[in-house]
Amino acid sequence: MDRLTPERLEALLERAAAVRVLVIGDVMLDVYLRGGASRISPEAPVPVVHIRGESRALGGAANVAANVVSLGASCVLGGCIGDDEAGNHVRRAVADAHIREDGLVRTVDRPTTVKTRVMVRQHQVARYDRESDKPLNDAIADVLAERVARLASTCDVIAVEDYDKGVLTPVVIDAVLGRVHAHGRPVIVDPKARSFFAYGGATVFKPNASELASALRASLHPEEAGWLQEVRTRLACDHLLLTLGEGGMALATAEGRHLRVPTAARSVYDVSGAGDTVTAALAVALGAGATIEEAAVLANHAAGIEVGKAGVATVTPDELRAVVREHHARRAADRAT
């Protein structure tokens, strides 16, 4: 049985227009320096890159928000930016993408997180980061938590994108999870190491394989339904969605169901931002009324589209329609033979 037919996808995409998503987490600016390299530096064994172009894109939680809007839902972004030019650029890009910035807090004691990648013929040869990963000071954390609590009451679903940059402090996490208990809002969490076990009560907990193995300090057995359920219980989440790269996804539901979703990627060009795309697609799908299985399959298709693009990218409804139609047609042909 197809978990997501073209007709069901169309119904979910139509409902997405009414979905309001709050994205909270580590807001970043991704910078790409593109050029050519024809010789090695005489100063060190590294290529000399002649920069011919520069581009910028929203990253981290801001990329999740951009994907939410690209999929047809509305979005408000919460997080921190520095009192710097990178922060100004984030604000302009957020406005251009039609993302509400009501939850953004400007800080004077930490810079906007900027990841700069040096690219030569689509290959990344270096990356340098400008950031602070220290926890927010108490005053800023209280301001952000108050905004999150207020905005969450106006939204249908909350997406948490954690990159361990110090924004998701205990008081901010409590503000997010408090909305679950107060208003029944679904919460999707993409975790990192520092607060990995702090998201008990999340609707969907979405680690990747390396993150989960590191947190558990044990080997993974995603093919075993019983093992997945044990981990889900330990993490105290409703649904556990484990992303496995080229291995697809493994889902353990609150009702005890187990689903393996094979990868939908036809070619992998660049994995940057794939996790952000999955988080956004889950949020929009669940907000539109999808089951957790339908949401997982939709998110898997979205990730398959995203990794076929260069750099951090968004996914459109038309791209999803095309891949779901093709997948459905292939399955129908297989059943007919």
C-alpha positions in Angstrom: 0.0 0.0 0.0 1.3 3.5 -0.9 1.7 5.6 2.2 1.3 8.8 0.2 -0.7 8.8 -3.0 -0.7 11.9 -5.4 -4.3 12.6 -4.4 -3.5 12.5 -0.7 -0.4 14.7 -1.2 -2.6 17.2 -3.1 -5.1 17.4 -0.2 -2.2 18.0 2.3 -0.7 20.7 0.1 -4.0 22.5 -0.2 -4.4 22.4 3.6 -0.8 23.7 4.0 -1.9 27.2 3.1 -3.8 27.5 6.4 -1.0 26.0 8.5 1.0 28.3 10.8 4.4 27.0 12.0 6.7 28.4 14.6 10.4 27.6 14.0 12.7 28.1 16.9 16.4 27.4 17.1 19.8 28.3 15.9 19.6 30.9 13.2 22.5 31.0 10.7 23.7 32.7 7.6 25.3 30.4 5.0 27.9 32.1 2.7 29.3 30.5 -0.4 32.5 31.7 -2.0 32.9 30.1 -5.5 35.9 30.1 -7.7 38.6 28.1 -9.4 41.9 26.6 -8.3 44.7 25.7 -10.7 47.8 25.7 -8.4 49.0 24.8 -5.0 50.1 27.6 -2.7 53.9 28.0 -2.2 53.2 28.8 1.4 51.4 25.6 2.4 50.0 22.5 0.6 46.6 24.0 0.0 44.9 25.2 -3.3 45.0 28.8 -4.2 41.3 29.7 -4.9 40.5 32.6 -7.1 37.1 33.8 -5.9 34.7 34.6 -8.8 31.4 34.9 -7.0 29.7 35.0 -3.6 26.2 34.0 -2.5 24.3 33.9 0.8 21.4 31.8 2.1 19.4 31.4 5.2 20.8 28.5 7.3 19.9 26.4 10.4 16.5 27.3 11.8 16.1 30.0 9.2 16.5 27.5 6.5 13.8 25.4 8.1 11.6 28.5 8.1 12.4 29.1 4.4 11.4 25.5 3.6 8.1 25.8 5.5 7.2 28.9 3.4 8.3 27.2 0.2 6.0 24.4 0.9 3.1 26.8 1.1 2.6 27.3 4.9 3.1 30.5 6.9 6.0 30.7 9.4 7.3 32.8 12.2 11.0 32.5 13.2 12.4 32.5 16.7 16.1 32.7 17.6 19.0 35.1 18.1 21.1 37.2 15.7 24.0 39.4 16.5 24.2 43.2 16.3 26.2 42.9 13.1 25.9 43.1 9.3 25.3 39.3 9.1 22.3 39.8 11.4 21.0 42.6 9.2 21.3 40.4 6.2 19.4 37.6 7.9 16.6 40.0 8.7 16.4 41.2 5.1 16.5 37.7 3.8 13.8 36.6 6.2 11.6 39.5 5.1 12.2 38.7 1.4 11.2 35.1 2.1 7.9 36.3 3.7 8.9 34.8 7.0 7.7 36.7 10.1 10.6 37.7 12.4 8.6 38.3 15.6 10.6 35.8 17.5 14.1 37.0 16.5 16.1 38.6 19.3 19.2 40.7 18.6 22.1 40.2 21.0 25.1 42.4 21.6 27.3 39.9 23.3 27.4 37.2 20.6 27.7 37.3 16.8 25.3 36.0 14.2 26.4 32.5 13.3 28.0 32.5 9.9 29.2 29.4 8.0 31.4 30.3 5.0 32.1 27.6 2.5 34.8 27.9 -0.2 33.7 26.0 -3.3 35.7 25.0 -6.3 33.8 23.4 -9.2 31.0 22.5 -6.7 33.4 20.8 -4.3 33.8 22.3 -0.8 37.5 22.8 -0.1 37.2 24.7 3.2 34.7 26.0 5.6 35.2 28.6 8.3 32.7 29.5 11.0 32.1 32.7 12.9 30.0 31.9 16.0 29.6 31.6 19.7 28.2 28.4 21.2 28.0 29.6 24.8 24.5 29.5 26.3 22.4 32.6 26.1 22.7 34.8 29.1 19.7 34.6 31.5 18.2 38.0 30.4 18.2 37.1 26.7 17.0 33.6 27.3 14.0 35.0 29.3 13.1 37.4 26.5 13.3 34.6 23.9 11.3 32.2 26.1 8.6 34.8 26.6 8.3 35.4 22.8 8.2 31.6 22.1 5.4 31.1 24.6 3.4 33.9 23.2 3.9 33.0 19.5 3.3 29.3 20.1 -0.2 29.9 21.2 -0.9 31.5 17.7 0.6 28.6 15.7 -0.5 25.1 14.7 2.8 23.3 15.0 6.3 24.0 16.5 9.6 23.0 14.9 12.8 23.0 17.0 16.1 23.1 15.1 19.0 22.6 17.5 22.6 23.1 16.3 24.2 23.3 19.7 24.9 27.0 19.4 23.6 27.8 22.9 20.2 29.3 22.0 18.1 26.4 23.2 18.8 26.8 26.9 16.6 24.9 29.5 14.3 27.9 29.9 13.7 28.2 26.2 13.1 24.5 25.8 10.7 24.6 28.7 8.8 27.4 27.0 8.5 25.3 23.8 7.5 22.0 25.5 5.1 23.9 27.8 3.0 24.7 24.7 2.6 21.0 24.1 0.9 20.5 27.5 -1.0 23.8 27.5 -2.3 23.8 24.0 -1.6 20.4 22.4 0.6 21.8 19.7 2.7 19.2 17.9 6.4 19.7 18.4 9.1 18.4 16.0 12.6 18.3 17.4 15.9 18.0 15.5 18.3 17.5 18.3 22.0 17.9 19.0 24.2 16.6 21.8 24.0 19.2 24.4 20.3 19.0 25.1 19.7 15.6 23.5 17.7 14.2 26.5 16.0 17.5 27.4 13.1 17.2 24.9 10.8 14.7 26.7 7.2 15.1 25.6 8.1 16.0 22.0 5.7 14.8 19.3 8.4 13.8 16.9 12.1 13.4 17.9 14.3 13.3 14.7 17.9 12.5 15.3 20.3 11.2 12.7 22.2 8.0 13.1 25.5 9.5 14.3 23.7 11.7 16.8 21.7 8.9 18.3 24.6 6.5 18.4 26.7 9.1 20.2 23.9 9.9 22.7 23.2 6.3 23.5 26.9 5.3 23.4 25.7 2.1 21.7 25.3 0.6 18.2 22.1 1.1 16.3 19.5 -1.5 15.3 17.0 0.5 13.2 15.7 -2.7 11.5 14.5 -4.0 14.9 11.1 -2.7 15.9 11.6 -3.7 19.5 14.8 -1.8 19.8 13.3 1.3 18.2 10.5 1.3 20.7 12.8 0.9 23.6 14.7 4.0 22.4 11.5 5.9 21.8 10.4 5.1 25.4 13.8 6.2 26.8 13.6 9.5 24.9 10.0 10.1 26.1 8.7 11.2 22.7 5.5 10.2 20.9 7.2 9.2 17.7 10.9 8.5 17.0 12.0 9.2 13.4 15.6 8.1 12.8 17.2 9.5 9.6 19.8 7.1 8.1 21.2 9.0 5.2 21.4 6.7 2.2 19.5 4.1 4.4 16.4 6.2 4.4 14.4 6.5 7.7 13.2 4.3 10.5 10.0 5.3 12.3 8.7 4.0 15.7 5.2 5.4 16.6 3.4 6.0 19.8 1.0 3.2 18.9 3.8 0.7 18.5 4.1 0.6 14.7 7.4 0.4 12.9 8.1 1.7 9.4 11.2 1.6 7.3 11.2 4.3 4.6 13.9 3.7 1.9 15.8 6.7 0.6 14.0 8.7 -2.1 17.2 10.4 -3.4 18.0 9.5 -7.0 21.3 11.4 -6.9 23.2 13.1 -4.1 24.7 16.4 -5.1 25.0 18.1 -1.7 23.6 17.0 1.7 23.8 20.5 3.2 20.4 21.4 4.7 18.7 18.0 4.2 17.9 17.7 7.9 16.4 21.2 7.8 14.2 20.2 4.9 13.0 17.1 6.7 12.1 19.1 9.8 10.1 21.6 7.7 8.3 19.0 5.7 7.3 17.1 8.9 5.9 20.3 10.5 3.9 21.3 7.4 2.5 17.8 6.9 1.5 17.3 10.5 0.0 20.7 10.6 -2.0 19.9 7.5 -3.4 16.7 9.1 -1.1 14.0 7.9 -0.5 10.8 9.8 3.0 10.4 11.2 3.6 7.7 8.5 2.4 10.1 5.7 4.5 12.9 7.2 7.6 10.7 7.2 7.2 9.6 3.6 6.5 13.2 2.5 9.6 14.4 4.4 11.7 11.6 2.8 10.7 12.7 -0.7 11.5 16.3 0.2 14.9 15.4 1.4 15.5 13.4 -1.8 14.8 16.5 -3.8 16.9 18.7 -1.6 20.1 16.6 -1.8 20.0 16.8 -5.6 20.6 20.5 -5.4 23.8 22.5 -4.8 24.1 24.0 -1.3 21.3 24.7 1.1 18.1 24.8 -0.9 14.3 24.7 -0.5 11.7 22.4 -2.0 8.5 23.4 -3.8 5.1 21.8 -3.9 5.5 21.2 -7.7 8.7 19.3 -7.1 7.0 17.1 -4.5 4.0 16.5 -6.8 6.4 15.3 -9.6 8.4 12.8 -7.4 5.3 11.4 -5.7 3.5 10.9 -9.1 6.6 9.2 -10.4 7.0 7.0 -7.3 3.3 6.1 -7.4 3.5 5.2 -11.1 6.6 3.0 -10.5 4.8 1.1 -7.7 1.7 0.6 -9.9 3.9 -0.8 -12.7 5.7 -3.1 -10.3 2.4 -4.5 -9.0 1.2 -5.1 -12.6 4.2 -7.2 -13.5 
